[in-house]
Amino acid sequence: MAESMTSTDVPIQTKQILLVEDEVVFANAVKKHLQRKGYSVNLATDLDTARQCYKKNTPDLILLDMRLPDGSGLDLLCEIKSKNTSIEILVMSAYGELEDAVSAMKLGASDYLKKPIDLEELFVNVKKVFEKNDLAQKLNYSEKREQHASEEVNFLGECESINSIRMQVEKISALSQSESGIPPTILILGETGTGKDVVARLMHSKSSLSKKPFVHVDCASLPKDLIESELFGHEKGAFTNANASRAGLIEAAEDGVLFLDEIAEIPIDLQSKLLAVLERRSLRRLGSTKERPIAAWIIAATNRDIQLLVDSGEFRSDLYYRLNVISLTMPALRERDNDVILLANYCATMTSKRYSLEFDGFTDEAIKLIKNYSWYGNVRELKHLIERAVLLNGGGTLDANILGIDINKTSEEESDVNDETTLGEAELRLIKTALERTNRNVSKAARELGITRMALRYRIKKYNL
């Protein structure tokens, strides 16, 4: 009489099992039994076939016999564990092969079963391995979430523009507590290094979603050939080397916050797909026909003039309008009055504590230099420069020399900016400054200037730099 399959026997997601066993009758019995329980099973009767199966399709679990026609199962165990330590392997050994089973456990096998094996007992052990693995993943994820939830977000500043941002953040965060559903999409604008990511984290920490995930996606750093898979996820076999189904970063945000940093860098052909996610609040993984609901609060940011990108056709206008429900504009550091000294002191103090050094403040000359410098890289540039100065100085008082800024050059640059300065001259000066500050790293300089690398290369050629 055929066995009936109960709902409790079927895994939530079909697990892939590779059965490596040369006793054909026993192997077929095991395969049929596990398939009736809801698992997908591939059978290999020797090591060579097992290697081909593993290479073609990485399984979630391997049931491995110790004695095979073309060698020992220990050899395959060593090979696989040297490439993938996380894969689960259950060893099956006959009476008298206990030594092999012990060796297998030392090499990383999850457990061993002694032949003859009862089919139901085998299923129970397989199920136990998967349950243990799933629990470990959940615990690891929970630990990361709790660790992140306990992190404090520091948003320093006392100038009027920063206080205005704080008030807006409070109002926006309060929207997450309403019963009307997901808060509106937020777009944060501002130059590179002004703290757009800090404001996004601040909104998350002050909202009712503070205990839920915060997923920061740097759109500019996603690999061009994998960006769709990274964002939207994929199903097994959707493309070459897609050996397992994988959730994308959008799904990973769950019912928390998804922060799309440098949103303007998303390719135009994927912008329509992102728009569909925002409109329908669902997505389809690559290679899937199933719609998955999206409950995350979406916050986006860019350092580029997105309206110009819309006008030039580089950014979809409908996506821009959908993102720009509520917008915040971060002020540049040079526009923040005395906040630069407040931030410099904070950076120096935190760096000193981190490396067990003493910090006794800045000299008057150093303070004057910090105030007069233009800080085109904004808070990020200030932070890196102060950290370097503290470490080079080894603690104590920081003077102007250790900061590594030419005060005369800074004064000359500022005096050059007058009513008679042409647009070309101003552009040339900004490009030179960015290239000097980044040691002629074109990609970094382009990000600081808020333009594409191609646009910067064109200007480098234009000005003979």
N, C-alpha and C positions, 0 to 999 in steps of 0.2 A: 504494500500500500504506500503510495507516495506521501512524503512528509508535507504538511501544510506549513506555510510561512506566515508567522504572526507579525503584526506591526512592530512589536518590540524587537524582533530579530533584524529588521532592516535598518542599516546605518542611515543617518541623516543625509550623508553624502556618500555615494558609492566609492568604497575603498578599493584600491588596486592591489592585488596579491599576486606575487610570482611564486609558484610552487615548483621546487626543484627536487624531483623524485624519479628514480629509474624503475621502481616497481610499478608497472603500468596499471594493474588492477587496483592497487591501493591508491595510486595517484588519481585515477579517474573517479574513484569513490569520494576522495577528499574534495576534488574539484566540484563535483556535482553537489555535494553537501553544502559547501561554502557558497556556491552560486544560488542555491535555494534560500540561503540566509541573507542574500542581497549583495554579496560581494562580487567583484569582477576578478576572475582568476585566469592567469596564463600559466601553461604547463611547459616545463622544460625537463627532459629526461637525461640531460648530461650538462657538463660545465660549459661547453662551447655554445650550446643553444641558450643556456641561461645568460651568458654574457651578451649575446645578441639581443635577447628579450630586454635585458636591463638597459642596454644602450639605446634601444628603440623607444622604450617607454619606462621611465623610472617608477617603480611600484611604491606603495605606501608600506608594504610589509613583504618580507621574503620568508617562505617556509623552506628550510634548507636541510636536505639529507646529507649525512656526513660521508657516506661511501657511494661514489658515483663511477660509472664505467671509465671515464677519462681522468679521474683524479679524486682528490679529497675536497669536501665541502669547505674545509678550513682555508684552502687557497682562495676560493671565491669570496669567502668572508673577509679575508685580509684585503683583497683588491677593493671590495666595495667600501669597507670602512675607511680605507685610506683616501677615498674620494668623497664620501658622504657619511660623516659620523652620526648624523641624525636619523638615518634610515633604520627601521626596526627589523631585526632578523630573529626568527624562532628556529632553533636547531632541532632536528629530529635524529635520534641516535638509537641504534639497536643495542640489545643486551651485549655487554662486553666492550662497548665503545665509550664507557664513562670518561676515560681519559681525554678522548676527543671532545666530549661535551664540556668538560672543565676548561680545556684550552679555548674553546669557542666563547665561553663566558668571559674569559680573560681578554679576549680580542674584541669584545663589545657586543656579543649576542644578548638579546633581551632575556631569553630563557631557553631551556631545552626540554624536550619531551621524549620519553623513553618508549620505543616501539615494543610490542604492538600498541597502537594508539586508538582509543575509542573516538569516533567521529564527533560526538557531542562534546566530549572533553576537549578535543582539538578546537572546536568552535568557541567554547568558553574561554580558552586561553588566548585565542586570536582577539576576541572581543575585549578581553581584559587589557591586552597590549594597547589597543586603539584607545580605550577609555583612559588609560594611564597617560598616554601621549597627549590626548585632548585636554586633560586636566592640567598637565604641566604647562601647556601653551596658554591656557586661560589664566593660570596663576601668574605666569610671567607677564602677561598683558596687564593684569590687574595691578601688579607691583609697579609697572611703568606708569600707569595712570595715576596711582596714589602718589608716586614720587613727584610727578609733574604737578599734581594738584597742590602739593605743599610748597612749590616754588613761589617766591614772592616776586611780584612784578614792580620794579622801581621806575617811576616816571617822574623825573626831577625837573624842576623849573619853576620860576616865580614870576615870569613876565606875563603880560596881559594875554598874549596869544596862546601861551601854554595853559593858562587858567581857563581860557575859553574852550580849548580842546578838552580839558578835564570835565567841564560842565556838559559838553556834548556827549562825552563818553558815558557819563552818569545817566543821561536821558536815554541814550541808545541801549545801554545795558538793561535799563528798566523795562524796555519793550519785550525782553525775553521772558519776563514774568507774567505777561498777559496770557489770557486763555485763547487768544485769537489764532494761535499757531506759531509757526516759525517766524523769527524776527526778520525784518526787511534786509535785503542785501546792502552791504556797506562798501563804498569805494574810498580808499585812503590815497590821497595824492601828496606829492612832495618830492624834493630832490633826494638823491641817494644819500643814505646815512643819517636821515633826519629822525629816524625812530618809528617808521611806519609799522614795523613788526612788533615793537613794544606796545604801541597803542592797540593793535589787534589782540595781543595777549592780555592787555589791561581790560578790554571789553569782555573777553572771555572770563577773566577772574572775577569781575564784578557782576556777571550775569548769573542767571539761575542754572546755566550750563557749566559752571566752574568745575564741577566734579566729573564732567564728561570729557571725552578726548578733544585735544587741540592738535590738528594736523597742519603743519606748516609745509606748504609746497612751493619750492623755489622754481618757478616756471622757466627761468633763464638757464638753470643748470640741468634740466631734464634732457637726456639724450634725444636728439632729433628723430632717430629711427625707432625709438621706444616710447616716445612721449604719450602716444595714444594708449598703449598698454599700461604704462605707469599710472595714468590718470583714471582710465575707465576699467582696467582689469582685463583679463582674458580667460577663455575656456581652454581646457586641455586640447591641444592639436590645432589651435587657432592659427599658428604660424610655426615656422621651423624652431625647434628647441622649446616649444611650449609644452613641456612634459607634464605639467599639472595645472589645474585651474588656479587662478590667483585673483584676489580682490584688488582693485586699484586704490589709489590714494583717496579718491572721492568717497568710496565705500568705507574706507578705514576710519573716516571721521564719524561714522555712525550717526548718533543723534547729538553730536557735540558741535565743534566749530571747524570749518574748513577754511584755511587762510591761503588764498592764491596770491602769492607774492610775485611781483613783476608779471602781472597778467597780460601786459601788452606783448610779451614774448611768445605767447601761444600762437602757433602757425594759423594762418587764415582759414585753412581747410578744416581745422579742428574747432574753430570758434563756433561754427553752426551746431556742432555736437554738444559743446558746453552750453550754448544757448538753450538747446532742447532740455538739458538737465535742469536748468534754472526754471524753465517754463513748466515742464511736466513733473518736476521733482522725482524723476526716475531716470535710470540709465540702463544701457545694454552693454554687457561686456563684449569684447572682441570675440567673434565666433559663436555668439549666443543669440537666441531669439527671445529670451526671457527678460522682461522688464523688472528691474529691482528698485524698490522705493528708496528715495534719498531724503533723509530727515535733517541733515546738517545745516547749521546756520552758515551762510557763505559770506566771507569778508575778502575783498580783493584789494590789491595795492599796485601802484606803478609810479616810477620816477619820470616817466615820459609824458609829453603833452599829448594825451590820448585824443583830444579833439582834432589836433593836426593829423594824427594817424587815421582818424575816421575820414577826414577831408581828402587825404591822399589815397584812400582805399586799402590801407594796411590793416585796418581794424574795423570789424563790422559795426555799423551804426546801431543795429537792433540789439546787439550784445552790450554795447556801451550804455544804451538807455536802460537796459535791464539791470546792469550792474550799478548804475548811478542813481539808485533810489534815494540813498542818503550818502553824502560825500563829506569827507574831512580833508582839509589841506594842512599838512605839517609845515610850520615855519622853518626857514633855514636858520642855522645857528648864528649867522652874522646879523640876523634880525631879532635876536633874543636878548638884547641889552646885556645885563650882568650875569645871565645864566651860564655863560661860558666859563666863568670863574667857579661858580657853584659846581658845575659838571667836572671841571678839571680837578678840583679838590676831592670830589667823590671818587673819580677814577684813580687818582694817586693813592687815596686812603685804602681802597679795596685791593689795589695791586700790592701795596705794602703788607696788608694783612695776609694775602694769599701766599706771599713768599717770605713771611716773617721778617720784614724790614721795618725800619722806622721812617716815618714821613713827618717832617717838621714845617711843611708849608712851602710857598714860593717866595722868591725875592721880589722886590718891587719891580725890578726890570723885567723879570719873567712874567709877572702879572700884566705889565704894560704890553709886552709882546703877544701874550695870549689874546688880549682884548683887541689888539690892532690887526691880528692876522685874519685873513678873509674866510678861512675854513670852508673851502669849496667841497670838501668831503664830509662836512658837517660833524655830527656827534661821533660817527664811526672813525673819522680821521683823528679827532681830538682824543678819543679813547686809545687808539693804537699809539699815537705819539706820546701820550702821558705814560702809558705802560712801559714803552721803550725807555723813556727818560728815567723812570723810577728804577728799572732794572740796571741800566747803565750806571746810574749814580750810586746804587747800592744803599739807598735810604738817605735820610737827612733832609736838607733843604735843597730844593731844585732851583737852579739859576737859569738865566736866559741861554747860556752856552750849551747846557746839556739838552735843551729842547730841540736843538738842531734846526732852528728857523732863522733865516737871515733877516733881521729887523730892517736893515736899510733897503733890502730888496722889496720887502713888503710895503714899506713906505713909498718907494718909487712906483711900485705897481699901482698903489691906490691913488697917487698923485696923477698918474696917467689917465685916470678915469675922469674926464671932464666933459663939458658940453660939446667939445669939438672932436671927441673920439668917434671914429667911424665904426660902423657895425663890423666891418672886416677886421679892423685893428683889435676890437674887443674880442672877437671870435678867435683871432690868432693868439692873443694873450692867454685866453682860457685854455686853449688846446695845449699850448706850451707848458702851462702850469700843471695841467692834468698829466701830461706825458712825463714831466720831471718827477712829479709826486709818485707815479707808479713805475718808475724806472723803465719807461717806454714800453710798458705792457699795454698794447693796443686794446685788448679786451677790457681790462680794468679801467683804463682811461675812458673808453666809450661808455661804460656803465656809470662812471662818475659824472660824465657830461650829459647823460640821459639821451644818447643817440646810439644808433647801431654801429657795429664794428665797420661795416662797409662804408657808412657815411663818414666815419672818422678817417678811414684810409683815403677816401676821396679828398678830404680836406688836408691831410698830411701831404698828399701829392700836389694839391693846389697851392699850398704855401711853401713847398720845397723843404719840408721838415725831414 
